């Protein structure tokens, strides 16, 4: 079955540590996205990529980094520079077509900083 | 920049009809999407409107007026399982041939017996 796999589902981190969240898709989609969701809030765009080896900052990119070395993979690193990293992180993919509004989401990774 | 406004909470009775409105301000607008998210889960796609008018998919319908920068999601024959958060999202041109999807803060729908 095609879909998006995020791992780990739950992650605990000490302050000052970097952590990398995995996102893999087998939908053959060119575009991939990372969103952050805080309790009772909407989704805020961190980074997105429309093609391999290229990515753009979203609205809240500070303290995060990404890479897109393969079409299937778009890992997100939460660095120690991110002041408030505890949140629910969602990865998504889509065709890059401007005329589609459908994103396919993974099940999310819940990061807690201790 | 961009902004989307939708009510934070709505309560409706099982079997009734509810409308969730969304207004937006953005440049490079291509279309308006709606997503459903149950507590603890991932958002799931409901609909996308690129043109003015009403799109119907089963019990759910979505409307767009580009001239008014306004859209709504209409849920009919409400069921308890429809209790969830609903997000509107705009597909917009972010420059240099890139297109992103920007989400509103969501409307929490509670369906009561």
Interface residues (C-beta under 8 A of the other chain):
Chain A: X33 X35 X40 X41 X42 X43 X44 X45 X48 X50 X56 X58 X59 X90 X94 X96 X97 X98 X99 X100 X101 X102 X103 X104 X105 X106 X107 X108
Chain B: X30 X31 X32 X33 X41 X42 X43 X44 X45 X48 X50 X87 X89 X91 X93 X94 X96 X97 X98 X99 X100 X101 X102 X103 X104 X105 X106 X108
